[in-house]
Amino acid sequence: MFFGSDKIQKMTSSIFQEVANRKQEANLKGKDVIDLSVGSPDFLPPAFVVDTLVDYAKDPSKYGYTLRGLSEFNEAVSYFYQQRYSVEINPQDEVLQLMGSQDGLAHLATAMINQGDYVLVPDPGYPIYEASVTIAGGEIYPMPLLAENKFLPKLDEIPLDVLQKTKMMIISYPGNPVTALADKSFFEEVVQFAKLHNILVVHDFAYSELIFDGNPRISFMSVPGAKEVGIEFNSLSKTFNMAGCRIGYVVGNHQAITTLASFKSHIDYGIFYPIQKAAITALTSDYSFLLEQVKQYENRRDALISGLEKSGWQVAKPPATMFVWAKIPDGWKSREFAFSLIDHAGVAVIPGDAFGKQGEGYVRIAIVQPPERLTEAADRIQQFLLASSIK
């Protein structure tokens, strides 16, 4: 009798839940599964962040509704952007606090688009991009991200009749699941493209501080004209390992931020005061923690890539993020390969097709385990591939 709305019926089930169920089934059979599926940091937040959270949590006067972000939080975001990306952000009207970047991304389409409006979405891309548009009643135009194009969309290949109905485009560099980086010339192209077609650019920058090998950290907001056409989402989940705290922010175009803030004022009552204070402490720290964390992720990446190469599986080394976007061996489909790894190798990854049509032929591997555990995962995969080839 109660089957949900047509919008919900159009949405697919969460692949993360499917993988979790498959992992649980393997666990019940006594199999140890190395979970490399969900991008949830296993590192701890910096001690000074935890201390701040604890100190304010002891204050019984801080348990009421906050209703909105503290002005100190906006100032901390502005400071962070200036220090890390050399970008000037006005804390008064160019910052909006969020319950994590996914919260903002989930609500943005409802706040910004009308039924039938088109949104350009990366394919493959993080599932909330597409889901948010579906919920809002919009239309999705997928932008293929292909290896031969360095995983950058070909903007000149988007049909004009689509662009005439397009309200927003979503991009993400460094990306998820595709771990590519974009340079300033691409962002400059995006700004000009958005101005020409009157499109709001939405840049998901959640992995802004997980960039390896000395590559530059490039905020979309650092490009001249970006604030005129776009906004940028960021989060403390990956940068400071505060995923469970659910706090993030969006910066950039004042009108877009005001619209989203108006929408959010109807659906939430603000973030727990101690969490806001902990976030402020993180954003205004000396950032030495971030340098060490990047080194640890690089070590993990190298341990996994080296192990997979020994198994004969040649995988591209990611320049950023906590993921490896791995082209699977010939003869497999993404979902078949991912589920077989859980069942037979005891390694959980996410099939690439969960992120869009162009994700078929890949899996996403999260480097959220210590190097020795990642090496063990590679050894198990080697045994699995060897057994599969014999069959």
Sequence and secondary structure as in RCSB ss.txt:
>XXXX:A:sequence
MFFGSDKIQKMTSSIFQEVANRKQEANLKGKDVIDLSVGSPDFLPPAFVVDTLVDYAKDPSKYGYTLRGLSEFNE
AVSYFYQQRYSVEINPQDEVLQLMGSQDGLAHLATAMINQGDYVLVPDPGYPIYEASVTIAGGEIYPMPLLAENK
FLPKLDEIPLDVLQKTKMMIISYPGNPVTALADKSFFEEVVQFAKLHNILVVHDFAYSELIFDGNPRISFMSVPG
AKEVGIEFNSLSKTFNMAGCRIGYVVGNHQAITTLASFKSHIDYGIFYPIQKAAITALTSDYSFLLEQVKQYENR
RDALISGLEKSGWQVAKPPATMFVWAKIPDGWKSREFAFSLIDHAGVAVIPGDAFGKQGEGYVRIAIVQPPERLT
EAADRIQQFLLASSIK
>XXXX:A:secstr
     HHHHHS   HHHHHHHHHHHHHHTT   EE SS    S   HHHHHHHHHHHT GGG S   S  HHHHH
HHHHHHHHHH     TTTSEEEESSHHHHHHHHHHHH  TT EEEEEES  HHHHHHHHHHT EEEEEE  GGGT
T   GGGS HHHHTTEEEEEE SS SSS     HHHHHHHHHHHHHHT EEEEE TTTT B TT     GGGSTT
HHHHEEEEEEHHHHSS GGG  EEEEE HHHHHHHHHHHTTT     HHHHHHHHHHHTS  HHHHHHHHHHHHH
HHHHHHHHHHTT      SBSSEEEEE  TT  HHHHHHHIIIII EE EEGGGG GGGTTEEEEE  S HHHHH
HHHHHHHHHHHHHHH 
